[in-house]
Amino acid sequence: METSDFYDLTRLFHFREILNGLDPDSSPKAVIVDPSQNLAPGRIGILCGAFNPPTLAHVELAQCAKDRFQLDHVLFTLSRITIDKEKVEGLSQEDRMLLLSLIAGELGWASVAAVNKGLYFEQARAFRSLFGNKARLFFVVGMDKVMQIFDPRYYQDKEKALKGLFTEVHLIAASRGPWDEKKLKEFLSRKENQVYENRVYPLSLPEGLKDLTSTDLRTRIAKGESVQDQLPEVIEKFVDTTGAYRSVYEDRCQLLDLLYGVRVWAEKECDFEALVRIAGEETEKGERLRGMVHSAKVSSSQLKELISEILRSGPKR
């Protein structure tokens, strides 16, 4: 993996187009991000999350679920809507998808998917439609997420939704924070939950990982604190290279927004890595580029002209 992978406009634009094509108001839909992968309808693990950022706990959870339940493949899954986290902050969704794709490529037995719905019973319908009736689907979740899944405030008709969910999938529930197998069993043994008890399987994670959260790591990164050995290597490199979770990262996101408007031209003519670097410089070119990024109005022709001029003085990478 090269750091230049972090600036692959073709790939980033492809991810944005996938996300833009997932209408939250339409019927449930799931898409495999890499269309070249033709996954057989075997035992499929679906690990949904915000992945902001992906951590070693996410990777370990996927690995443990795969090994313990003999999963043929695991899908790291992003949704256009994340329940209780509707506002996109931190990493852009394109960058989360990029990083998950790089991790999945290293693992070999994982892929990345995207869905247009936030609730699990809707996502279950989407993946069943994608894989057909021959696949056995397992949602891989934290035990705390089981509480959310059974919470009636997320549903107009809780019983109908849960019946729809557990008709399609099983849950693999991993230990997380204060939640362990004993507490999960107590929760599922409640009268209102017993009917689904045999559809939820506990999974223990190593003690050092079950308390590892993306929220805590975001805060520490923003403060400049070390998060070594808590992120996959590719995520560490991305955070260090792009300034993720710090103010400089906004230049990357805003530049990507602008370039997407002229994406055919940008893929051929733009060195995204060089542009991001220049935007962070205290130079005349940097000031001009930042001015364009923060401008309320910039035409496509002005954008192309200024970027071409800024890049002309240096070699294209």
NUKE-655236 format. One record per residue (C-alpha): x, y, z. Coordinates in steps of 0.2 Angstrom, whole numbers, plus 5000, padded with zeros to 4 digits. Example, Ala and Ser with C-alpha at 12.3 -4.5 7.8 and 13.67 -1.06 7.14 Angstrom:
// NUKE-655236
<paro px="5062" py="4978" pz="5039"/>
<paro px="5068" py="4995" pz="5036"/>
***
This chain:
// NUKE-655236
<paro px="5000" py="5000" pz="5000"/>
<paro px="5007" py="5017" pz="4995"/>
<paro px="5001" py="5034" pz="5002"/>
<paro px="4997" py="5039" pz="4984"/>
<paro px="4982" py="5027" pz="4986"/>
<paro px="4974" py="5040" pz="4998"/>
<paro px="4973" py="5052" pz="4983"/>
<paro px="4966" py="5041" pz="4970"/>
<paro px="4952" py="5052" pz="4962"/>
<paro px="4945" py="5039" pz="4951"/>
<paro px="4942" py="5028" pz="4966"/>
<paro px="4936" py="5042" pz="4977"/>
<paro px="4923" py="5047" pz="4964"/>
<paro px="4918" py="5030" pz="4961"/>
<paro px="4914" py="5028" pz="4980"/>
<paro px="4904" py="5045" pz="4979"/>
<paro px="4894" py="5039" pz="4965"/>
<paro px="4889" py="5023" pz="4974"/>
<paro px="4884" py="5033" pz="4989"/>
<paro px="4874" py="5046" pz="4979"/>
<paro px="4865" py="5032" pz="4970"/>
<paro px="4858" py="5025" pz="4987"/>
<paro px="4842" py="5034" pz="4990"/>
<paro px="4837" py="5033" pz="5008"/>
<paro px="4819" py="5035" pz="5003"/>
<paro px="4818" py="5021" pz="4991"/>
<paro px="4816" py="5002" pz="4995"/>
<paro px="4831" py="4994" pz="5004"/>
<paro px="4846" py="4992" pz="4993"/>
<paro px="4864" py="4985" pz="4996"/>
<paro px="4879" py="4987" pz="4984"/>
<paro px="4896" py="4978" pz="4984"/>
<paro px="4908" py="4992" pz="4982"/>
<paro px="4920" py="4982" pz="4971"/>
<paro px="4909" py="4975" pz="4957"/>
<paro px="4923" py="4964" pz="4951"/>
<paro px="4920" py="4952" pz="4966"/>
<paro px="4907" py="4939" pz="4963"/>
<paro px="4903" py="4933" pz="4980"/>
<paro px="4896" py="4915" pz="4982"/>
<paro px="4880" py="4915" pz="4992"/>
<paro px="4888" py="4905" pz="5007"/>
<paro px="4889" py="4911" pz="5025"/>
<paro px="4891" py="4930" pz="5024"/>
<paro px="4895" py="4941" pz="5039"/>
<paro px="4889" py="4959" pz="5038"/>
<paro px="4898" py="4971" pz="5050"/>
<paro px="4889" py="4987" pz="5049"/>
<paro px="4896" py="5003" pz="5057"/>
<paro px="4901" py="5021" pz="5055"/>
<paro px="4920" py="5016" pz="5054"/>
<paro px="4925" py="5034" pz="5059"/>
<paro px="4939" py="5028" pz="5059"/>
<paro px="4940" py="5009" pz="5057"/>
<paro px="4950" py="5002" pz="5072"/>
<paro px="4959" py="4986" pz="5076"/>
<paro px="4943" py="4981" pz="5086"/>
<paro px="4933" py="4981" pz="5070"/>
<paro px="4946" py="4970" pz="5061"/>
<paro px="4948" py="4959" pz="5076"/>
<paro px="4929" py="4958" pz="5077"/>
<paro px="4927" py="4953" pz="5059"/>
<paro px="4942" py="4940" pz="5061"/>
<paro px="4934" py="4932" pz="5077"/>
<paro px="4917" py="4931" pz="5069"/>
<paro px="4924" py="4923" pz="5053"/>
<paro px="4934" py="4910" pz="5063"/>
<paro px="4921" py="4906" pz="5076"/>
<paro px="4906" py="4904" pz="5065"/>
<paro px="4915" py="4898" pz="5049"/>
<paro px="4910" py="4913" pz="5039"/>
<paro px="4915" py="4912" pz="5020"/>
<paro px="4916" py="4931" pz="5019"/>
<paro px="4914" py="4947" pz="5029"/>
<paro px="4907" py="4963" pz="5022"/>
<paro px="4912" py="4979" pz="5031"/>
<paro px="4896" py="4989" pz="5028"/>
<paro px="4893" py="5008" pz="5027"/>
<paro px="4875" py="5015" pz="5027"/>
<paro px="4870" py="5032" pz="5020"/>
<paro px="4861" py="5034" pz="5036"/>
<paro px="4869" py="5029" pz="5053"/>
<paro px="4856" py="5028" pz="5067"/>
<paro px="4859" py="5041" pz="5081"/>
<paro px="4874" py="5048" pz="5070"/>
<paro px="4865" py="5056" pz="5055"/>
<paro px="4877" py="5070" pz="5054"/>
<paro px="4893" py="5066" pz="5044"/>
<paro px="4908" py="5072" pz="5055"/>
<paro px="4926" py="5067" pz="5055"/>
<paro px="4931" py="5057" pz="5040"/>
<paro px="4921" py="5059" pz="5024"/>
<paro px="4911" py="5044" pz="5019"/>
<paro px="4922" py="5042" pz="5003"/>
<paro px="4937" py="5041" pz="5014"/>
<paro px="4929" py="5028" pz="5026"/>
<paro px="4925" py="5018" pz="5011"/>
<paro px="4942" py="5020" pz="5004"/>
<paro px="4950" py="5014" pz="5020"/>
<paro px="4939" py="4999" pz="5022"/>
<paro px="4942" py="4994" pz="5004"/>
<paro px="4961" py="4995" pz="5008"/>
<paro px="4959" py="4985" pz="5024"/>
<paro px="4948" py="4972" pz="5015"/>
<paro px="4961" py="4970" pz="5001"/>
<paro px="4974" py="4966" pz="5014"/>
<paro px="4963" py="4953" pz="5023"/>
<paro px="4958" py="4944" pz="5007"/>
<paro px="4942" py="4937" pz="5014"/>
<paro px="4933" py="4953" pz="5016"/>
<paro px="4924" py="4966" pz="5005"/>
<paro px="4915" py="4983" pz="5007"/>
<paro px="4897" py="4986" pz="5005"/>
<paro px="4885" py="5001" pz="5006"/>
<paro px="4867" py="5001" pz="5010"/>
<paro px="4853" py="5015" pz="5009"/>
<paro px="4845" py="5011" pz="5026"/>
<paro px="4850" py="5013" pz="5044"/>
<paro px="4839" py="5000" pz="5053"/>
<paro px="4844" py="4982" pz="5053"/>
<paro px="4828" py="4975" pz="5048"/>
<paro px="4828" py="4986" pz="5032"/>
<paro px="4847" py="4981" pz="5029"/>
<paro px="4842" py="4963" pz="5031"/>
<paro px="4830" py="4964" pz="5017"/>
<paro px="4843" py="4973" pz="5006"/>
<paro px="4856" py="4960" pz="5008"/>
<paro px="4843" py="4946" pz="5006"/>
<paro px="4839" py="4954" pz="4989"/>
<paro px="4857" py="4955" pz="4985"/>
<paro px="4862" py="4937" pz="4989"/>
<paro px="4846" py="4927" pz="4987"/>
<paro px="4839" py="4914" pz="4997"/>
<paro px="4854" py="4902" pz="4997"/>
<paro px="4865" py="4913" pz="5008"/>
<paro px="4865" py="4912" pz="5027"/>
<paro px="4867" py="4930" pz="5033"/>
<paro px="4875" py="4935" pz="5050"/>
<paro px="4875" py="4953" pz="5056"/>
<paro px="4890" py="4955" pz="5067"/>
<paro px="4887" py="4968" pz="5080"/>
<paro px="4892" py="4974" pz="5097"/>
<paro px="4882" py="4968" pz="5112"/>
<paro px="4877" py="4986" pz="5116"/>
<paro px="4869" py="4986" pz="5098"/>
<paro px="4857" py="4972" pz="5103"/>
<paro px="4849" py="4984" pz="5115"/>
<paro px="4846" py="4996" pz="5101"/>
<paro px="4839" py="4983" pz="5089"/>
<paro px="4826" py="4978" pz="5103"/>
<paro px="4822" py="4996" pz="5107"/>
<paro px="4804" py="5000" pz="5102"/>
<paro px="4807" py="5018" pz="5099"/>
<paro px="4816" py="5015" pz="5083"/>
<paro px="4801" py="5006" pz="5075"/>
<paro px="4783" py="5010" pz="5070"/>
<paro px="4779" py="4991" pz="5073"/>
<paro px="4793" py="4983" pz="5083"/>
<paro px="4786" py="4965" pz="5082"/>
<paro px="4784" py="4966" pz="5063"/>
<paro px="4801" py="4973" pz="5061"/>
<paro px="4810" py="4961" pz="5072"/>
<paro px="4801" py="4946" pz="5064"/>
<paro px="4807" py="4953" pz="5047"/>
<paro px="4825" py="4954" pz="5054"/>
<paro px="4826" py="4937" pz="5062"/>
<paro px="4818" py="4928" pz="5048"/>
<paro px="4832" py="4934" pz="5037"/>
<paro px="4847" py="4934" pz="5048"/>
<paro px="4856" py="4928" pz="5064"/>
<paro px="4865" py="4940" pz="5075"/>
<paro px="4883" py="4938" pz="5081"/>
<paro px="4885" py="4949" pz="5096"/>
<paro px="4902" py="4953" pz="5103"/>
<paro px="4907" py="4958" pz="5120"/>
<paro px="4909" py="4977" pz="5122"/>
<paro px="4912" py="4988" pz="5136"/>
<paro px="4902" py="4982" pz="5152"/>
<paro px="4892" py="4970" pz="5141"/>
<paro px="4897" py="4951" pz="5142"/>
<paro px="4889" py="4935" pz="5138"/>
<paro px="4881" py="4934" pz="5155"/>
<paro px="4872" py="4951" pz="5153"/>
<paro px="4867" py="4947" pz="5135"/>
<paro px="4859" py="4931" pz="5141"/>
<paro px="4850" py="4940" pz="5155"/>
<paro px="4843" py="4953" pz="5142"/>
<paro px="4838" py="4940" pz="5129"/>
<paro px="4829" py="4929" pz="5143"/>
<paro px="4817" py="4943" pz="5146"/>
<paro px="4799" py="4938" pz="5142"/>
<paro px="4798" py="4950" pz="5127"/>
<paro px="4814" py="4945" pz="5120"/>
<paro px="4814" py="4926" pz="5122"/>
<paro px="4806" py="4922" pz="5105"/>
<paro px="4823" py="4928" pz="5097"/>
<paro px="4835" py="4921" pz="5110"/>
<paro px="4841" py="4907" pz="5098"/>
<paro px="4845" py="4919" pz="5084"/>
<paro px="4858" py="4928" pz="5094"/>
<paro px="4875" py="4921" pz="5096"/>
<paro px="4888" py="4928" pz="5109"/>
<paro px="4906" py="4931" pz="5104"/>
<paro px="4920" py="4936" pz="5116"/>
<paro px="4933" py="4948" pz="5111"/>
<paro px="4950" py="4951" pz="5119"/>
<paro px="4949" py="4962" pz="5134"/>
<paro px="4961" py="4975" pz="5127"/>
<paro px="4949" py="4977" pz="5112"/>
<paro px="4931" py="4977" pz="5118"/>
<paro px="4933" py="4994" pz="5126"/>
<paro px="4942" py="5002" pz="5110"/>
<paro px="4930" py="5015" pz="5102"/>
<paro px="4932" py="5026" pz="5087"/>
<paro px="4925" py="5040" pz="5097"/>
<paro px="4939" py="5039" pz="5110"/>
<paro px="4952" py="5038" pz="5096"/>
<paro px="4945" py="5053" pz="5086"/>
<paro px="4946" py="5064" pz="5102"/>
<paro px="4964" py="5058" pz="5105"/>
<paro px="4969" py="5061" pz="5087"/>
<paro px="4962" py="5079" pz="5088"/>
<paro px="4972" py="5082" pz="5103"/>
<paro px="4988" py="5076" pz="5096"/>
<paro px="4989" py="5061" pz="5107"/>
<paro px="4996" py="5044" pz="5102"/>
<paro px="4985" py="5030" pz="5096"/>
<paro px="4999" py="5019" pz="5091"/>
<paro px="4994" py="5000" pz="5090"/>
<paro px="4975" py="5004" pz="5091"/>
<paro px="4973" py="5007" pz="5072"/>
<paro px="4977" py="4996" pz="5057"/>
<paro px="4993" py="5002" pz="5049"/>
<paro px="4984" py="5009" pz="5034"/>
<paro px="4973" py="5020" pz="5045"/>
<paro px="4988" py="5026" pz="5055"/>
<paro px="4996" py="5031" pz="5039"/>
<paro px="4981" py="5039" pz="5032"/>
<paro px="4978" py="5049" pz="5048"/>
<paro px="4997" py="5055" pz="5048"/>
<paro px="4997" py="5059" pz="5029"/>
<paro px="4980" py="5068" pz="5028"/>
<paro px="4979" py="5076" pz="5045"/>
<paro px="4962" py="5068" pz="5047"/>
<paro px="4952" py="5074" pz="5062"/>
<paro px="4962" py="5090" pz="5062"/>
<paro px="4958" py="5107" pz="5053"/>
<paro px="4969" py="5103" pz="5038"/>
<paro px="4958" py="5089" pz="5033"/>
<paro px="4944" py="5100" pz="5028"/>
<paro px="4955" py="5106" pz="5013"/>
<paro px="4955" py="5089" pz="5007"/>
<paro px="4936" py="5087" pz="5008"/>
<paro px="4932" py="5103" pz="5001"/>
<paro px="4944" py="5101" pz="4986"/>
<paro px="4936" py="5084" pz="4983"/>
<paro px="4919" py="5092" pz="4983"/>
<paro px="4925" py="5105" pz="4970"/>
<paro px="4934" py="5092" pz="4959"/>
<paro px="4919" py="5080" pz="4959"/>
<paro px="4909" py="5094" pz="4949"/>
<paro px="4922" py="5092" pz="4935"/>
<paro px="4927" py="5074" pz="4938"/>
<paro px="4930" py="5069" pz="4920"/>
<paro px="4943" py="5083" pz="4918"/>
<paro px="4950" py="5080" pz="4936"/>
<paro px="4953" py="5062" pz="4934"/>
<paro px="4964" py="5066" pz="4919"/>
<paro px="4972" py="5082" pz="4923"/>
<paro px="4973" py="5084" pz="4942"/>
<paro px="4986" py="5078" pz="4955"/>
<paro px="4975" py="5077" pz="4970"/>
<paro px="4990" py="5074" pz="4982"/>
<paro px="4999" py="5089" pz="4976"/>
<paro px="4984" py="5100" pz="4977"/>
<paro px="4980" py="5095" pz="4995"/>
<paro px="4998" py="5098" pz="4999"/>
<paro px="4998" py="5116" pz="4991"/>
<paro px="4982" py="5120" pz="5000"/>
<paro px="4991" py="5118" pz="5017"/>
<paro px="5006" py="5129" pz="5012"/>
<paro px="5008" py="5146" pz="5018"/>
<paro px="5013" py="5152" pz="5000"/>
<paro px="5005" py="5163" pz="4987"/>
<paro px="4999" py="5147" pz="4978"/>
<paro px="4992" py="5140" pz="4994"/>
<paro px="4982" py="5156" pz="4998"/>
<paro px="4975" py="5157" pz="4980"/>
<paro px="4970" py="5138" pz="4981"/>
<paro px="4962" py="5140" pz="4998"/>
<paro px="4953" py="5156" pz="4992"/>
<paro px="4945" py="5146" pz="4978"/>
<paro px="4941" py="5131" pz="4990"/>
<paro px="4932" py="5143" pz="5002"/>
<paro px="4923" py="5154" pz="4988"/>
<paro px="4905" py="5153" pz="4988"/>
<paro px="4905" py="5155" pz="4969"/>
<paro px="4917" py="5147" pz="4957"/>
<paro px="4913" py="5142" pz="4939"/>
<paro px="4920" py="5126" pz="4932"/>
<paro px="4930" py="5135" pz="4919"/>
<paro px="4938" py="5146" pz="4933"/>
<paro px="4941" py="5130" pz="4943"/>
<paro px="4950" py="5122" pz="4929"/>
<paro px="4960" py="5137" pz="4924"/>
<paro px="4967" py="5140" pz="4942"/>
<paro px="4971" py="5122" pz="4946"/>
<paro px="4980" py="5120" pz="4929"/>
<paro px="4990" py="5136" pz="4933"/>
<paro px="4994" py="5130" pz="4951"/>
<paro px="5000" py="5113" pz="4945"/>
<paro px="5009" py="5119" pz="4930"/>
<paro px="5024" py="5124" pz="4940"/>
<paro px="5027" py="5107" pz="4947"/>
<paro px="5028" py="5089" pz="4939"/>
<paro px="5013" py="5079" pz="4938"/>
<paro px="5014" py="5063" pz="4949"/>
***
